[in-house]
Amino acid sequence: MNRPLFLLMAVVLAIVAALVPVVVSVRFAEQEANRREQEHLMAFTRGAVQRIERVMADATQAIQEMEAQTDPPCSPGNLLTLRRIVFTYRSVQDAGRRVGNTRLCSALLGDAYGRGLTLTPPDWRGQDGLEYWFAARNPFGVPRPEILIARNGHYVSLDPKSLVDVVDLEQRDLAAVSLGTHRVVATTPGADPLQMERRYADPTAGDGSHYYAVARATNLPFAVVSRAPQGRLLSNWPLLVGLCILTGLAVGTAAGVLILRLVSRRFSMEWALRAAVRRREISVQYQPIIALADRRCTGAEALLRWQHNGKMVSPELLLSIARQAGLMAQITDQVLDRVLDELGDWLRSHPDFYVSVNVEAQDLKTQRFLDVLAARLAGTGIGARQIRIEITEHAFLEAESACGIIQAFRDAGHPVYIDDFGTGYSSLSYLQNFKVDALKIDKSFTDTIGRDAASSTVAPHIIRMAHELGFEVVAEGVEHEEQARYLRERGAQYAQGWLYSRALPGDALVRFVQEGQPVTQAA
């Protein structure tokens, strides 16, 4: 967009901000906020339905494998197959054989014939021949029901909690409901099953303080009900309207002036950034990454830096301007060049040391940056493993082609990290589709360690999730020894933060490693 047109639009925007009645804006903002909250909740609910569909797909595939097995029922070969199926499918907790409504054997029970382990008639029969029990009695006498799915004498057992096993940092209430019984079969902690059942029967009947959403699975006897608190309604509404009318012009005029100043400043910064990129004035600092086991510096994260009018521009503002201006690809390339120029000799002589580079969502749609990376490293003596790729959770969730490009980076030898993990929406099963090497816990969750905060359990949950998937863990924003000890004791391998060092220029990073955390020299 050219400068005159941009400034003209800014003037028009300022005039509109000054003249539009504030009372109308407040009302519209309230309605828009309510609509977005409802849409946000429905998107979360559909994501939970997809979780159920993946669990049921596992169960169906397990039954198909059992049906294809030719060993006699409950024979040693048959029991071995059942145990392999339980080991293979994450959602399946037991698999077995039955005749009529009597259990004959299973992977966990072994030979159960004659024990009197009978089933009630099924709660649901699908067109595909599958039969469902939504709250079958546990055969071990444990007061915890199980979901059974059966066909042709074969059955699998599922933990009902697996249906609602999603990562939700907003801690919304969630319930899985069976269409056969119209009863709740599983809820997240704290959710009221009776309340959720009532809302499933009539999702439009709100309670005045919460939003509700209901979504059904496709061709499956399950639905999901979710609940989230409504935003607090504005109090003293008549007084607010009067104040808005009286102060509208004054506030609007001030807002218009502020908009003009901000737009002008941002526009001038964009032009300055374009010039800085042309002149290759983008700089890089390095945040050391420390092994928690021995406090050895094993690598560093390359962080983008830019000075404007003698002041360092905040990374958030810099990235926002760069993305809007379409400069991120050039900046990423220049960051890589800086790393190789400033630390190339160090990386060659220390093959166990690495630098991670942040990659934008647009570079997960094509192999552009991977090709640039290969060309820059060719003939340098620097191993592919020494340049690692950091991708924010939001970035790889936004890019449809991310899975293939991530694998291409890994195939080329570059480990891939998910940065700022926990700030998006990733369930355990979703992450299985993205083969990466490490999760980086966002600083906001590290800050809650040792505090009585709702999100204080997120960091250990992420660590457990990473261990289950075989990923390493890097904790960001570690500032206190108590945080480092807590993370180390729960299995996190690496950390970065001001406890160890601020971000450093390249030469200072080398001195930091040499003086504080030496790494292995190349032979």
MIRODREN-404310 format. One line per 4 residues: number of its first residue (from 1); their letters; for each residue x, y, z of N, C-alpha, C. Coordinates in steps of 0.1 Angstrom, whole numbers. Example, Ala and Ser with C-alpha at 12.3 -4.5 7.8 and 13.67 -1.06 7.14 Angstrom:
1 = AS = 132:-57:78:123:-45:78:132:-33:78  128:-22:71:137:-11:71:129:0:79
This chain:
1 = MNRP = 8:-12:0:0:0:0:9:12:0  6:23:-9:14:34:-10:11:44:2  21:52:5:20:61:17:9:70:17  6:78:6:-6:87:6:-19:80:9
5 = LFLL = -21:69:2:-34:61:5:-34:56:19  -23:51:24:-23:46:38:-26:58:48  -20:69:46:-23:81:55:-37:86:53  -43:85:41:-57:89:39:-66:80:47
9 = MAVV = -63:67:46:-71:58:53:-70:60:68  -58:64:73:-56:66:87:-65:78:92  -65:89:83:-73:101:87:-88:97:87  -92:90:77:-107:86:77:-110:78:90
13 = LAIV = -101:68:93:-103:60:105:-104:69:118  -95:79:118:-95:88:130:-108:96:131  -113:100:120:-126:108:120:-137:99:124  -138:87:119:-148:77:123:-148:75:138
17 = AALV = -136:72:143:-134:70:157:-139:82:165  -138:94:160:-142:105:168:-157:108:167  -164:103:157:-178:107:155:-188:96:158  -184:83:157:-193:73:160:-198:73:175
21 = PVVV = -211:73:177:-215:73:191:-210:61:199  -204:64:210:-197:54:218:-207:44:224  -219:48:227:-229:39:232:-232:27:222  -232:31:209:-234:20:199:-222:11:199
25 = SVRF = -211:16:200:-198:8:199:-198:-2:211  -202:3:223:-202:-5:235:-212:-17:233  -224:-14:228:-234:-24:226:-229:-35:215  -223:-30:205:-218:-39:194:-207:-47:200
29 = AEQE = -198:-41:207:-187:-49:213:-192:-60:222  -202:-57:230:-208:-67:238:-213:-79:230  -221:-76:220:-227:-87:212:-216:-94:204  -206:-87:199:-195:-94:192:-187:-103:201
33 = ANRR = -185:-98:213:-177:-107:223:-185:-119:226  -198:-118:228:-206:-130:231:-206:-140:219  -207:-135:207:-207:-143:195:-194:-151:194  -183:-143:196:-170:-150:195:-167:-160:206
37 = EQEH = -172:-157:218:-171:-167:228:-178:-180:225  -190:-178:219:-198:-190:215:-191:-198:204  -186:-191:194:-178:-197:183:-166:-204:189  -159:-198:198:-147:-203:203:-150:-216:211
41 = LMAF = -161:-216:218:-165:-228:226:-169:-239:216  -176:-236:206:-180:-246:196:-168:-252:189  -158:-244:186:-146:-249:180:-139:-259:189  -139:-256:202:-133:-265:212:-141:-278:213
45 = TRGA = -154:-276:212:-163:-288:213:-161:-297:201  -160:-292:189:-157:-300:177:-144:-307:178  -134:-300:184:-121:-306:186:-122:-318:195  -130:-317:206:-132:-328:215:-139:-340:208
49 = VQRI = -149:-337:199:-155:-347:191:-145:-355:182  -136:-347:176:-126:-354:168:-117:-363:177  -115:-360:189:-108:-369:198:-116:-382:200  -129:-381:202:-137:-393:203:-136:-401:191
53 = ERVM = -137:-395:179:-137:-402:166:-123:-409:165  -112:-403:169:-99:-410:168:-99:-422:177  -104:-421:189:-104:-432:199:-113:-444:193  -125:-440:187:-133:-451:182:-127:-457:169
57 = ADAT = -120:-449:162:-113:-455:150:-102:-465:155  -95:-462:166:-86:-472:171:-93:-485:175  -105:-483:182:-112:-495:187:-117:-503:175  -122:-497:165:-127:-504:153:-116:-512:146
61 = QAIQ = -105:-505:144:-94:-512:138:-89:-524:146  -89:-522:159:-85:-533:168:-94:-545:166  -107:-543:165:-117:-554:163:-115:-560:150  -112:-552:139:-110:-558:126:-97:-567:126
65 = EMEA = -87:-563:133:-75:-572:134:-79:-585:142  -87:-584:152:-91:-596:159:-99:-605:150  -108:-599:142:-116:-607:133:-108:-615:123  -97:-609:119:-89:-615:109:-80:-626:114
69 = QTDP = -79:-627:128:-70:-637:134:-77:-651:133  -69:-661:130:-74:-675:128:-71:-685:139  -64:-681:149:-62:-690:160:-75:-693:167  -76:-705:173:-88:-709:181:-91:-699:192
73 = PCSP = -103:-696:196:-106:-687:207:-99:-691:219  -92:-681:226:-86:-683:239:-74:-692:239  -70:-696:227:-58:-704:226:-46:-695:229  -34:-701:232:-22:-693:235:-19:-683:224
77 = GNLL = -21:-688:211:-18:-678:200:-28:-667:200  -41:-670:203:-51:-660:203:-49:-650:214  -45:-655:226:-42:-646:237:-30:-637:234  -20:-642:227:-9:-634:224:-13:-623:214
81 = TLRR = -22:-626:205:-27:-616:196:-34:-605:203  -43:-609:213:-50:-599:221:-41:-590:229  -30:-595:234:-21:-587:242:-13:-577:232  -10:-582:220:-3:-573:211:-13:-562:207
85 = IVFT = -25:-564:205:-35:-554:202:-36:-544:213  -36:-548:226:-37:-539:237:-25:-530:237  -13:-536:234:-1:-529:234:0:-519:222  -6:-522:211:-5:-514:199:-14:-502:199
89 = YRSV = -26:-503:204:-36:-493:204:-37:-485:217  -33:-473:217:-32:-465:229:-45:-464:236  -56:-463:229:-69:-461:235:-75:-474:241  -70:-486:237:-76:-499:241:-69:-503:254
93 = QDAG = -77:-506:264:-71:-511:277:-73:-526:279  -81:-532:271:-82:-547:271:-89:-551:259  -87:-564:255:-93:-570:243:-96:-584:246  -107:-590:241:-110:-603:245:-120:-610:236
97 = RRVG = -124:-622:240:-134:-630:232:-146:-632:242  -158:-634:235:-170:-636:243:-179:-646:235  -188:-652:242:-199:-660:235:-212:-655:241  -221:-650:233:-233:-644:238:-229:-632:247
101 = NTRL = -234:-632:259:-231:-622:268:-221:-626:279  -213:-637:276:-204:-642:286:-189:-640:281  -181:-634:289:-167:-632:286:-160:-646:287  -152:-649:277:-144:-661:277:-130:-659:281
105 = CSAL = -124:-649:276:-110:-646:279:-106:-632:274  -95:-627:279:-90:-614:274:-76:-613:277  -70:-602:271:-55:-600:273:-52:-598:288  -61:-592:295:-58:-590:310:-63:-601:319
109 = LGDA = -75:-606:315:-81:-617:323:-75:-630:321  -69:-633:309:-65:-646:306:-78:-655:303  -78:-667:307:-89:-676:306:-99:-672:316  -111:-667:312:-122:-663:321:-134:-672:321
113 = YGRG = -133:-683:314:-145:-692:313:-148:-698:327  -161:-697:330:-165:-703:343:-165:-693:354  -160:-681:352:-160:-671:363:-173:-663:365  -182:-666:356:-195:-658:357:-194:-644:353
117 = LTLT = -185:-641:344:-183:-627:339:-193:-625:328  -205:-620:331:-215:-618:321:-218:-603:318  -224:-601:307:-227:-587:303:-242:-586:302  -247:-574:304:-261:-570:302:-263:-569:287
121 = PPDW = -275:-568:282:-277:-565:268:-270:-552:264  -265:-551:252:-258:-538:248:-267:-526:248  -261:-515:250:-268:-502:250:-271:-496:236  -263:-501:226:-265:-495:213:-259:-505:203
125 = RGQD = -266:-506:191:-261:-515:180:-261:-506:168  -249:-505:162:-247:-497:150:-250:-505:137  -251:-497:126:-253:-504:113:-242:-512:109  -230:-510:114:-218:-517:110:-216:-530:119
129 = GLEY = -227:-533:127:-226:-545:135:-220:-544:148  -214:-532:151:-208:-530:164:-218:-528:175  -216:-534:186:-224:-533:198:-216:-525:209  -224:-516:216:-217:-508:226:-224:-510:240
133 = WFAA = -215:-511:250:-219:-509:264:-212:-497:269  -220:-487:274:-214:-474:277:-209:-474:292  -214:-483:300:-210:-483:314:-210:-498:319  -201:-506:313:-201:-520:316:-194:-522:330
137 = RNPF = -198:-532:337:-191:-535:350:-177:-539:348  -168:-534:356:-154:-537:355:-152:-552:360  -145:-561:353:-144:-575:357:-135:-577:369  -127:-567:372:-118:-568:384:-124:-564:397
141 = GVPR = -137:-560:397:-143:-555:409:-140:-541:413  -132:-534:404:-129:-520:407:-141:-511:404  -145:-502:412:-157:-494:410:-155:-483:400  -151:-488:388:-149:-478:377:-154:-485:364
145 = PEIL = -165:-480:358:-171:-487:346:-161:-485:334  -164:-494:324:-156:-494:312:-166:-493:300  -161:-488:289:-168:-489:277:-164:-501:269  -174:-509:265:-171:-521:257:-176:-519:243
149 = IARN = -169:-523:233:-173:-524:219:-171:-538:214  -181:-544:207:-180:-558:204:-186:-560:190  -181:-571:184:-187:-576:171:-181:-590:169  -190:-599:164:-186:-613:160:-178:-620:171
153 = GHYV = -182:-618:183:-175:-626:194:-163:-619:199  -159:-608:194:-147:-601:198:-151:-588:205  -143:-583:215:-146:-571:221:-133:-564:226  -134:-551:227:-124:-543:232:-129:-534:244
157 = SLDP = -121:-531:253:-125:-523:265:-117:-509:264  -125:-498:267:-119:-485:267:-122:-478:280  -112:-470:284:-114:-462:296:-122:-450:292  -134:-448:298:-142:-436:294:-135:-423:295
161 = KSLV = -125:-421:304:-118:-409:305:-110:-406:292  -107:-416:284:-99:-413:272:-107:-405:262  -121:-405:263:-129:-397:254:-128:-382:256  -124:-378:268:-123:-364:271:-109:-360:275
165 = DVVD = -99:-368:270:-85:-365:273:-79:-355:263  -82:-342:265:-77:-332:257:-70:-321:266  -61:-315:260:-53:-304:267:-61:-291:265  -66:-285:276:-74:-273:275:-69:-264:286
169 = LEQR = -61:-254:282:-56:-244:292:-66:-235:298  -78:-234:292:-89:-226:297:-97:-234:307  -94:-247:308:-101:-255:318:-116:-254:318  -121:-256:306:-136:-256:304:-141:-270:307
173 = DLAA = -154:-270:312:-160:-283:315:-164:-291:302  -162:-304:302:-164:-312:290:-170:-325:295  -180:-330:287:-186:-343:290:-189:-350:277  -187:-363:277:-190:-372:266:-204:-379:269
177 = VSLG = -213:-378:260:-227:-383:263:-229:-395:253  -235:-406:258:-239:-417:249:-253:-414:243  -254:-416:230:-267:-414:223:-277:-426:227  -271:-437:231:-280:-449:234:-287:-447:247
181 = THRV = -280:-441:257:-287:-440:270:-289:-425:274  -284:-416:266:-285:-401:269:-280:-398:282  -269:-406:286:-263:-404:299:-248:-400:297  -243:-392:306:-229:-388:306:-220:-401:309
185 = VATT = -210:-403:300:-202:-415:303:-188:-411:308  -184:-398:306:-171:-393:311:-172:-378:311  -165:-372:321:-164:-358:322:-150:-354:326  -146:-341:324:-134:-336:329:-136:-333:344
189 = PGAD = -125:-332:351:-126:-330:366:-134:-317:369  -143:-318:378:-151:-306:382:-164:-304:375  -166:-311:364:-179:-310:356:-190:-317:363  -202:-312:363:-214:-318:369:-221:-326:359
193 = PLQM = -221:-340:360:-227:-348:350:-242:-345:348  -249:-343:359:-264:-340:357:-266:-327:350  -258:-317:353:-260:-304:346:-257:-306:331  -246:-313:328:-242:-315:314:-253:-323:307
197 = ERRY = -259:-333:313:-270:-341:307:-282:-332:304  -285:-323:313:-296:-314:310:-294:-305:298  -281:-300:297:-278:-291:286:-277:-299:273  -274:-312:274:-274:-320:262:-288:-321:257
201 = ADPT = -298:-323:266:-312:-325:262:-317:-312:256  -313:-300:261:-317:-287:257:-306:-277:257  -297:-277:247:-285:-269:247:-288:-254:247  -301:-250:243:-304:-235:243:-308:-230:256
205 = AGDG = -310:-239:266:-314:-235:279:-302:-231:288  -297:-219:287:-285:-215:295:-289:-213:310  -279:-211:318:-281:-209:332:-278:-194:336  -276:-186:326:-273:-172:329:-259:-168:332
209 = SHYY = -251:-178:335:-237:-176:338:-227:-183:330  -232:-192:321:-223:-200:313:-228:-201:299  -218:-203:290:-221:-207:276:-221:-223:275  -229:-228:267:-229:-243:264:-228:-245:249
213 = AVAR = -222:-256:246:-221:-260:232:-223:-276:231  -230:-280:221:-232:-295:219:-228:-298:204  -220:-309:203:-217:-314:189:-217:-329:190  -222:-335:179:-223:-350:178:-212:-355:168
217 = ATNL = -208:-367:172:-198:-374:163:-205:-380:151  -198:-381:140:-204:-386:128:-204:-402:128  -216:-407:126:-218:-422:126:-214:-429:138  -214:-422:150:-210:-428:162:-220:-424:173
221 = PFAV = -222:-433:183:-233:-430:193:-228:-421:204  -221:-410:201:-215:-401:211:-218:-387:207  -219:-378:217:-220:-364:216:-211:-358:227  -207:-345:225:-199:-338:234:-207:-326:239
225 = VSRA = -207:-323:252:-212:-311:257:-201:-304:264  -200:-291:262:-189:-283:268:-196:-270:275  -189:-265:284:-194:-254:292:-182:-244:295  -185:-231:294:-175:-221:297:-182:-209:304
229 = PQGR = -175:-203:313:-181:-191:320:-183:-180:310  -195:-173:311:-197:-161:303:-188:-149:308  -185:-140:299:-178:-128:303:-187:-120:312  -181:-113:322:-190:-105:331:-197:-94:324
233 = LLSN = -210:-93:325:-218:-83:319:-215:-69:325  -216:-59:317:-213:-46:322:-224:-42:332  -219:-37:344:-229:-33:354:-232:-18:353  -242:-14:360:-246:1:359:-248:5:345
237 = WPLL = -256:-3:337:-257:0:323:-263:14:320  -274:18:327:-279:32:323:-268:43:326  -261:42:337:-251:52:340:-240:52:329  -236:40:325:-226:39:315:-230:45:302
241 = VGLC = -243:43:298:-248:49:285:-247:64:286  -252:70:298:-251:84:299:-237:90:299  -228:83:305:-214:87:305:-208:86:290  -212:76:283:-207:74:270:-212:86:261
245 = ILTG = -225:89:262:-230:100:254:-223:114:258  -221:116:271:-215:129:275:-200:130:271  -193:119:272:-179:119:269:-175:114:256  -185:110:248:-182:103:235:-173:111:226
249 = LAVG = -176:124:224:-168:132:215:-154:134:220  -153:137:233:-140:139:238:-131:126:237  -137:115:241:-129:103:240:-126:99:226  -136:101:217:-134:98:203:-124:106:196
253 = TAAG = -124:119:200:-113:128:194:-99:124:199  -98:121:212:-85:116:217:-81:103:210  -91:94:208:-88:82:201:-83:84:187  -90:94:180:-86:97:167:-72:102:166
257 = VLIL = -68:111:175:-54:116:175:-44:105:178  -48:97:187:-39:86:191:-37:76:179  -48:73:172:-47:64:160:-38:70:150  -39:83:147:-31:90:137:-16:88:141
261 = RLVS = -13:91:154:1:90:159:6:76:158  -2:66:162:3:52:162:5:47:147  -5:51:138:-4:47:125:9:53:118  11:66:121:22:72:115:35:66:120
265 = RRFS = 36:63:133:48:57:139:50:43:133  39:35:132:41:22:127:45:22:112  39:32:105:43:32:90:58:36:89  62:46:97:76:50:96:86:38:100
269 = MEWA = 81:30:110:89:19:115:90:8:104  79:6:97:79:-4:86:89:0:75  89:13:71:99:17:61:113:16:66  115:19:79:129:18:85:133:3:85
273 = LRAA = 124:-6:89:127:-20:89:131:-25:75  123:-21:65:126:-25:51:140:-20:48  144:-8:51:157:-3:49:168:-11:56  165:-15:69:174:-22:77:177:-36:71
277 = VRRR = 166:-42:66:167:-56:60:176:-54:47  173:-44:39:181:-42:27:196:-40:30  199:-33:41:213:-31:45:218:-42:54  211:-52:56:215:-63:64:219:-59:78
281 = EISV = 211:-50:84:214:-45:98:207:-53:109  200:-64:105:194:-72:116:205:-79:124  204:-79:137:214:-85:145:208:-97:152  216:-105:158:212:-117:165:219:-118:179
285 = QYQP = 211:-122:189:217:-126:202:213:-140:205  221:-146:214:219:-160:217:216:-163:231  205:-170:233:201:-174:247:206:-188:249  215:-190:259:221:-203:262:210:-213:266
289 = IIAL = 212:-225:262:203:-236:266:212:-246:274  207:-249:286:215:-256:296:209:-269:299  218:-279:300:214:-293:304:211:-293:319  199:-296:324:196:-295:338:204:-305:346
293 = ADRR = 208:-316:340:215:-327:348:228:-322:353  236:-314:345:250:-310:349:253:-295:346  242:-287:343:243:-273:340:253:-270:329  255:-279:320:264:-277:309:256:-270:297
297 = CTGA = 262:-260:291:256:-253:280:257:-262:267  246:-267:262:247:-276:251:243:-269:238  237:-257:238:234:-250:226:228:-236:230  222:-230:220:216:-216:222:205:-214:212
301 = EALL = 196:-206:215:185:-201:206:189:-188:200  188:-187:187:191:-174:180:179:-165:181  181:-153:187:170:-144:189:172:-131:180  162:-127:173:162:-116:164:163:-103:172
305 = RWQH = 171:-93:168:173:-80:174:174:-69:163  168:-57:167:169:-46:157:167:-33:165  176:-24:163:176:-11:169:170:0:159  161:8:165:155:19:157:156:31:165
309 = NGKM = 162:42:159:164:54:165:171:53:179  181:44:179:189:42:190:183:34:201  171:28:199:165:20:209:162:6:204  163:-4:213:160:-17:208:145:-19:207
313 = VSPE = 140:-24:196:126:-26:194:122:-39:200  111:-40:207:107:-52:213:105:-63:203  108:-75:206:106:-86:196:92:-88:192  82:-86:200:68:-87:196:64:-77:186
317 = LLLS = 68:-64:188:65:-54:178:73:-56:165  86:-60:166:94:-62:155:88:-73:146  84:-84:152:78:-95:144:65:-91:138  57:-84:145:44:-79:140:46:-71:128
321 = IARQ = 55:-61:128:58:-53:116:63:-61:105  73:-70:108:79:-78:98:69:-87:90  60:-93:98:50:-101:92:40:-93:83  36:-82:88:27:-73:80:34:-68:67
325 = AGLM = 47:-66:68:54:-61:57:59:-72:47  57:-85:51:61:-96:43:76:-97:42  83:-94:54:98:-95:54:103:-107:61  95:-116:66:99:-126:75:109:-136:68
329 = AQIT = 106:-139:56:115:-149:49:129:-143:47  130:-130:44:143:-124:43:150:-123:56  143:-120:67:148:-119:80:153:-132:85  145:-143:83:150:-156:87:163:-160:80
333 = DQVL = 164:-157:67:176:-160:60:188:-153:66  186:-140:69:197:-132:75:201:-136:89  191:-141:97:194:-147:110:203:-159:108  200:-167:98:208:-179:96:222:-175:92
337 = DRVL = 223:-165:83:236:-160:79:244:-155:90  238:-147:99:245:-142:111:250:-153:120  242:-163:122:246:-175:130:259:-181:124  259:-183:111:270:-190:105:282:-181:105
341 = DELG = 280:-168:103:292:-158:103:298:-157:117  289:-156:127:294:-153:141:298:-166:148  292:-177:145:295:-189:153:300:-201:144  302:-198:132:307:-209:123:319:-216:128
345 = DWLR = 329:-209:131:342:-215:136:339:-223:149  331:-218:158:328:-225:170:320:-237:168  311:-237:159:303:-249:156:311:-260:149  320:-256:141:329:-266:134:338:-273:144
349 = SHPD = 343:-265:154:352:-271:164:345:-278:176  332:-276:176:324:-282:187:311:-288:181  313:-300:176:302:-307:168:290:-310:177  292:-310:190:280:-313:199:272:-301:202
353 = FYVS = 277:-289:198:270:-277:202:260:-273:190  249:-267:193:239:-264:183:233:-250:185  227:-245:175:220:-232:175:206:-235:169  196:-231:176:182:-233:171:177:-219:165
357 = VNVE = 171:-221:153:166:-209:146:151:-210:145  144:-199:147:129:-198:146:125:-197:132  115:-205:128:110:-205:115:95:-202:115  91:-194:106:77:-189:105:68:-199:98
361 = AQDL = 54:-197:100:44:-206:94:45:-207:79  49:-195:73:49:-196:58:60:-205:53  71:-207:61:81:-216:57:78:-231:60  66:-233:65:62:-247:67:53:-251:56
365 = KTQR = 50:-242:46:42:-245:35:50:-250:23  62:-246:22:71:-250:11:85:-254:17  93:-259:8:107:-262:12:117:-251:10  112:-239:9:121:-227:6:132:-226:16
369 = FLDV = 129:-225:29:139:-223:38:148:-236:40  142:-247:38:151:-260:39:161:-259:27  157:-255:16:167:-254:5:177:-243:8  173:-232:13:183:-222:17:193:-227:28
373 = LAAR = 188:-234:37:196:-240:48:206:-250:42  202:-258:33:211:-268:27:222:-261:20  218:-251:12:228:-244:4:238:-236:13  234:-230:24:243:-223:33:252:-233:40
377 = LAGT = 248:-245:44:256:-254:51:266:-262:42  263:-262:29:271:-271:21:286:-266:21  294:-276:24:309:-273:24:314:-266:36  305:-263:46:310:-255:58:316:-264:69
381 = GIGA = 314:-277:68:318:-286:79:309:-285:91  298:-278:90:289:-278:101:278:-288:99  275:-296:109:266:-307:107:251:-302:108  243:-309:100:229:-305:100:223:-305:114
385 = RQIR = 227:-314:122:221:-315:136:225:-303:144  235:-295:140:239:-283:148:230:-271:145  222:-272:135:212:-261:132:198:-267:134  192:-263:145:179:-269:148:167:-259:145
389 = IEIT = 156:-264:143:144:-256:138:134:-255:150  131:-242:153:120:-240:163:108:-234:156  96:-240:158:84:-237:152:74:-235:163  67:-223:164:57:-221:174:45:-231:172
393 = EHAF = 39:-234:183:27:-243:183:16:-238:173  14:-225:174:4:-219:165:8:-220:151  20:-219:148:25:-219:134:23:-233:127  26:-244:134:25:-256:128:10:-261:128
397 = LEAE = 2:-255:137:-13:-259:137:-19:-251:125  -14:-240:121:-20:-232:110:-17:-237:97  -5:-243:95:0:-247:82:-5:-261:79  -14:-263:69:-19:-276:65:-8:-286:61
401 = SACG = 3:-280:54:13:-289:49:25:-290:59  23:-286:72:33:-286:82:39:-300:84  31:-310:84:36:-323:88:47:-328:78  44:-326:65:54:-330:55:67:-322:56
405 = IIQA = 66:-309:58:78:-300:58:86:-303:71  79:-305:82:86:-308:94:94:-321:92  88:-331:86:95:-344:84:107:-342:74  105:-333:64:116:-330:55:128:-324:63
409 = FRDA = 126:-314:72:137:-309:80:143:-320:88  136:-329:94:141:-340:102:149:-350:93  144:-353:81:150:-362:72:164:-356:68  165:-343:67:177:-336:63:187:-335:75
413 = GHPV = 183:-340:87:192:-340:99:190:-329:109  179:-321:106:177:-309:115:167:-313:126  170:-314:139:160:-316:149:150:-305:149  137:-308:152:126:-298:152:120:-297:166
417 = YIDD = 119:-285:171:113:-282:184:100:-274:182  90:-277:190:78:-270:191:80:-259:202  80:-246:197:82:-235:207:69:-231:213  70:-224:225:58:-219:232:47:-229:233
421 = FGTG = 51:-241:236:42:-252:237:32:-250:249  19:-253:246:9:-251:256:0:-239:254  5:-230:245:-3:-218:242:-13:-220:232  -13:-231:225:-23:-235:215:-32:-246:219
425 = YSSL = -37:-253:209:-46:-265:213:-40:-277:207  -33:-285:215:-27:-298:210:-31:-309:220  -38:-319:216:-40:-330:224:-29:-340:222  -29:-350:231:-18:-360:230:-19:-368:216
429 = SYLQ = -31:-371:212:-33:-378:200:-29:-370:188  -32:-356:188:-28:-347:177:-13:-347:175  -6:-347:186:9:-346:185:15:-358:179  8:-369:179:13:-381:173:15:-380:158
433 = NFKV = 7:-371:152:8:-369:138:20:-360:134  26:-354:143:37:-345:141:50:-350:147  59:-356:139:71:-362:144:81:-351:147  83:-347:159:93:-337:163:102:-343:173
437 = DALK = 112:-334:178:122:-339:187:121:-334:201  115:-322:202:114:-316:216:102:-307:217  97:-305:229:87:-295:232:94:-284:241  91:-272:238:96:-261:247:85:-255:255
441 = IDKS = 86:-256:268:75:-252:277:75:-236:277  64:-230:274:63:-215:274:66:-209:288  73:-198:287:77:-191:300:65:-188:309  53:-186:303:41:-183:312:38:-195:321
445 = FTDT = 41:-207:317:39:-219:326:50:-221:335  62:-218:331:74:-219:340:72:-209:352  66:-197:349:64:-187:359:55:-192:370  46:-201:367:36:-206:377:41:-217:386
449 = IGRD = 53:-222:384:58:-233:392:60:-228:406  55:-236:415:55:-233:430:45:-223:434  36:-219:425:25:-209:429:12:-217:429  3:-211:437:-11:-217:437:-19:-211:426
453 = AASS = -16:-215:414:-23:-209:402:-29:-221:394  -40:-217:387:-48:-227:380:-39:-234:369  -29:-227:363:-21:-233:353:-8:-239:358  -6:-240:372:6:-245:377:8:-260:374
457 = TVAP = -2:-267:370:-1:-281:367:2:-283:352  3:-273:344:5:-274:330:19:-280:327  29:-274:333:43:-278:330:45:-293:333  42:-298:344:44:-313:346:35:-321:337
461 = HIIR = 24:-316:333:15:-323:323:22:-324:309  28:-313:305:36:-312:293:48:-322:293  55:-322:305:66:-331:306:62:-346:305  51:-349:311:46:-363:310:42:-366:296
465 = MAHE = 35:-357:289:31:-359:276:43:-361:267  54:-353:269:66:-354:260:72:-368:263  73:-372:275:79:-385:278:72:-396:271  58:-395:271:50:-406:265:52:-406:250
469 = LGFE = 55:-395:244:57:-394:229:72:-396:226  81:-396:235:95:-398:232:102:-385:229  96:-373:233:102:-360:230:110:-356:242  121:-347:239:128:-341:249:120:-328:253
473 = VVAE = 124:-322:265:117:-310:270:127:-299:273  125:-287:268:132:-275:271:123:-265:278  126:-261:290:118:-251:297:123:-237:295  115:-228:291:119:-214:288:116:-206:300
477 = GVEH = 123:-195:302:120:-185:312:124:-190:326  134:-198:328:138:-203:342:146:-192:348  141:-187:359:147:-176:366:151:-179:381  147:-190:386:150:-193:400:154:-208:401
481 = EEQA = 163:-210:411:168:-224:413:157:-233:416  146:-228:423:135:-237:427:128:-242:414  127:-234:404:121:-238:392:129:-248:385  143:-246:384:152:-256:378:151:-269:385
485 = RYLR = 151:-269:398:151:-282:406:137:-289:403  126:-282:403:113:-288:401:113:-294:387  118:-287:377:117:-292:363:126:-305:362  138:-304:368:148:-315:367:142:-328:374
489 = ERGA = 136:-326:385:130:-337:393:119:-344:385  112:-336:376:100:-342:369:104:-347:355  117:-346:352:122:-352:340:125:-343:328  124:-329:330:128:-320:319:143:-321:318
493 = QYAQ = 147:-321:305:162:-323:303:169:-309:302  163:-299:296:170:-287:293:162:-274:298  169:-263:300:162:-251:304:170:-239:298  163:-228:297:170:-215:293:163:-204:301
497 = GWLY = 170:-194:304:164:-183:312:175:-175:319  170:-164:326:180:-155:332:187:-161:344  182:-173:349:189:-180:360:204:-183:355  205:-186:342:218:-190:337:224:-178:329
501 = SRAL = 217:-171:321:223:-160:314:212:-153:306  214:-140:304:206:-133:294:210:-136:280  203:-132:270:207:-134:256:220:-126:254  230:-132:247:243:-127:245:247:-126:231
505 = PGDA = 256:-116:228:262:-116:214:270:-128:212  274:-131:199:281:-143:196:294:-145:203  302:-135:204:315:-136:211:313:-138:226  303:-132:231:300:-133:246:295:-148:249
509 = LVRF = 287:-153:239:283:-167:241:294:-177:242  304:-175:233:316:-184:233:323:-183:246  325:-170:251:332:-169:264:324:-175:275  310:-174:275:302:-180:285:304:-195:285
513 = VQEG = 304:-201:274:305:-216:274:319:-220:278  329:-212:274:343:-216:277:345:-214:293  340:-204:298:343:-201:312:333:-208:322  321:-211:317:311:-216:327:307:-230:324
517 = QPVT = 303:-233:311:299:-247:308:306:-252:296  318:-257:298:326:-262:286:319:-274:279  320:-274:266:315:-285:258:327:-293:252  324:-304:247:334:-313:241:341:-307:229
521 = QAA = 354:-306:229:361:-301:217:361:-312:206  361:-308:194:363:-317:183:377:-323:183  378:-335:178:391:-342:178:400:-335:167
